[in-house]
């Protein structure tokens, strides 16, 4: 019914490693696609996408507000 503690620890490490690899690969693919769209001269909304990326960098988008932790 219950596995040994070492099996649980190994499974936890494997879960952490696989989630990290999957997240890193997907983030690199999405970022690369976004960068390609911004640099493609013929893309219709290139300026809007570039402005969106720049605008979020101005205000540290994605950071937790002070006092959260």
C-alpha positions as CSV (number, residue, x, y, z in Angstrom):
1,X,0.0,0.0,0.0
2,X,2.7,2.5,1.0
3,X,6.0,2.6,-0.8
4,X,9.3,3.2,1.0
5,X,10.5,6.7,1.8
6,X,13.3,6.4,-0.7
7,X,10.9,5.6,-3.5
8,X,8.8,8.6,-2.6
9,X,11.8,10.9,-2.6
10,X,13.1,9.6,-5.9
11,X,9.6,10.1,-7.4
12,X,9.5,13.6,-6.1
13,X,12.9,14.4,-7.6
14,X,11.8,12.9,-11.0
15,X,8.6,14.9,-10.9
16,X,10.5,18.1,-10.2
17,X,13.1,17.5,-12.9
18,X,10.5,16.6,-15.5
19,X,8.4,19.7,-14.7
20,X,11.5,21.9,-14.8
21,X,12.6,20.5,-18.2
22,X,9.1,20.7,-19.7
23,X,8.6,24.3,-18.4
24,X,12.0,25.4,-19.7
25,X,11.5,23.9,-23.1
26,X,8.0,25.4,-23.5
27,X,9.2,28.9,-22.3
28,X,12.1,28.9,-24.8
29,X,9.8,27.9,-27.6
30,X,7.2,30.6,-26.8
31,X,9.9,33.2,-26.3
32,X,11.5,32.3,-29.6
33,X,8.3,32.4,-31.5
34,X,7.5,35.9,-29.9
35,X,10.9,37.1,-30.8
36,X,10.5,35.9,-34.4
37,X,7.2,37.7,-34.8
38,X,8.7,41.0,-33.4
39,X,11.6,40.8,-35.9
40,X,9.6,39.7,-38.9
41,X,9.3,42.7,-41.2
42,X,6.1,41.5,-42.9
43,X,4.2,40.8,-39.8
44,X,1.1,43.0,-39.6
45,X,0.9,43.7,-35.8
46,X,4.7,43.8,-35.2
47,X,4.6,47.2,-33.6
48,X,1.8,46.3,-31.2
49,X,3.5,43.1,-30.1
50,X,6.8,45.0,-29.6
51,X,5.0,47.7,-27.6
52,X,3.3,45.1,-25.4
53,X,6.7,43.5,-24.6
54,X,8.3,46.8,-23.9
55,X,5.4,48.2,-21.9
56,X,5.3,45.2,-19.5
57,X,9.1,45.5,-18.9
58,X,8.6,49.1,-17.8
59,X,6.4,48.1,-14.9
60,X,8.1,44.8,-13.9
61,X,5.2,42.8,-15.0
62,X,4.8,39.4,-13.2
63,X,6.5,40.4,-10.0
64,X,4.7,39.9,-6.7
65,X,3.6,43.2,-5.0
66,X,5.6,44.3,-2.0
67,X,4.3,42.7,1.3
68,X,3.0,39.6,-0.4
69,X,5.5,37.3,1.3
